[in-house]
Amino acid sequence: MRRFILFLPILMILAVLQPVSAQSGGTTFAPGAHVRFEHLTIDDGLSQNAGLALLQDHQGYLWIGTQDGLNRYDGYTLTQFKYDPEEPTSLSHNSIIALYEDADGFLWVGT
């Protein structure tokens, strides 16, 4: 089962789709496949409703960058990461505009 986030202004929608293998080696989705949507908002613990960057890492965590911090979604709960001037290993800024996971599994965060 694959998970995808679709970005809409001020609203994030998590769609869980059931893929069907394609002959070309890629993945397609069967017509009429069952789709379940989950709306993630600040009421669920998201730091801001508008997402600027999105990444699903190799462990399956969904990382959502907003103008007010980085959020990690495990399918059940959201964890926020924000700039803390007292913590030198925190984010350098709360506005997250890019996310990338390298071949070694390190998460790169563009602020």
C-alpha positions as CSV (number, residue, x, y, z in Angstrom):
1,M,0.0,0.0,0.0
2,R,1.5,3.4,-1.0
3,R,0.7,6.7,0.6
4,F,0.6,10.0,-1.2
5,I,0.1,13.6,-0.1
6,L,-1.8,15.9,-2.4
7,F,-1.2,19.6,-1.7
8,L,-4.1,22.1,-1.9
9,P,-3.9,25.6,-0.6
10,I,-4.4,25.6,3.2
11,L,-5.3,21.9,3.2
12,M,-3.2,18.7,3.0
13,I,-4.9,15.5,2.0
14,L,-3.3,12.1,2.5
15,A,-4.5,9.6,0.0
16,V,-3.9,5.9,0.5
17,L,-4.1,4.0,-2.8
18,Q,-3.8,0.4,-3.7
19,P,-1.3,0.1,-6.6
20,V,-1.5,-2.4,-9.4
21,S,1.7,-3.5,-11.2
22,A,2.1,-2.1,-14.8
23,Q,3.7,-4.1,-17.6
24,S,6.1,-1.2,-18.2
25,G,7.6,-1.8,-14.7
26,G,6.0,1.2,-13.2
27,T,3.1,1.4,-10.8
28,T,-0.4,2.4,-11.9
29,F,-3.6,2.4,-10.0
30,A,-6.6,0.3,-11.1
31,P,-9.7,2.2,-12.2
32,G,-12.1,2.2,-9.3
33,A,-9.4,1.4,-6.7
34,H,-10.5,2.2,-3.2
35,V,-9.1,5.5,-2.0
36,R,-9.1,6.7,1.6
37,F,-8.4,10.3,2.4
38,E,-7.1,11.7,5.7
39,H,-7.1,15.5,6.1
40,L,-4.1,16.7,8.1
41,T,-4.5,20.2,9.7
42,I,-3.2,22.2,12.6
43,D,-6.0,20.4,14.6
44,D,-4.1,17.2,14.1
45,G,-0.8,18.7,15.2
46,L,0.5,20.1,11.9
47,S,2.6,23.3,12.6
48,Q,0.7,25.1,9.7
49,N,-2.0,24.1,7.2
50,A,0.0,25.1,4.1
51,G,2.8,22.7,3.2
52,L,5.8,23.9,1.2
53,A,7.8,20.7,0.9
54,L,7.1,17.0,1.2
55,L,9.1,13.8,1.4
56,Q,8.5,10.2,2.3
57,D,11.7,8.7,3.6
58,H,13.0,5.1,3.3
59,Q,11.4,4.2,6.6
60,G,8.0,5.4,5.5
61,Y,7.9,8.6,7.6
62,L,6.2,11.5,5.8
63,W,8.1,14.8,6.3
64,I,6.1,18.0,5.7
65,G,7.8,21.3,5.6
66,T,5.8,24.5,6.3
67,Q,6.6,28.1,7.0
68,D,6.3,27.3,10.7
69,G,8.5,24.2,11.1
70,L,9.1,20.7,10.0
71,N,6.6,17.9,10.7
72,R,7.1,14.1,10.8
73,Y,4.0,12.0,10.2
74,D,4.1,8.3,11.0
75,G,0.6,7.5,9.9
76,Y,-0.8,8.1,13.3
77,T,0.8,11.2,14.9
78,L,2.6,14.3,13.9
79,T,5.8,15.4,15.5
80,Q,7.0,19.1,15.1
81,F,10.5,20.2,14.8
82,K,11.3,24.0,15.1
83,Y,14.1,26.4,15.4
84,D,15.4,26.8,19.0
85,P,18.0,29.4,19.6
86,E,19.1,27.6,22.7
87,E,19.7,24.3,20.8
88,P,22.6,24.4,18.2
89,T,21.4,21.2,16.5
90,S,17.8,22.5,15.9
91,L,16.6,23.8,12.5
92,S,18.3,27.0,11.4
93,H,14.9,28.5,10.5
94,N,11.3,27.5,10.7
95,S,10.4,28.1,7.0
96,I,11.1,24.8,5.3
97,I,11.1,25.1,1.5
98,A,13.0,21.9,0.4
99,L,13.4,18.3,1.7
100,Y,15.8,15.6,0.3
101,E,16.9,12.2,1.5
102,D,20.4,11.1,0.3
103,A,21.6,7.6,-0.5
104,D,22.8,7.2,3.1
105,G,19.4,8.0,4.5
106,F,20.3,11.5,5.8
107,L,17.5,14.0,5.6
108,W,18.5,17.4,4.1
109,V,16.3,20.3,5.0
110,G,16.3,23.6,3.0
111,T,15.3,26.7,5.0
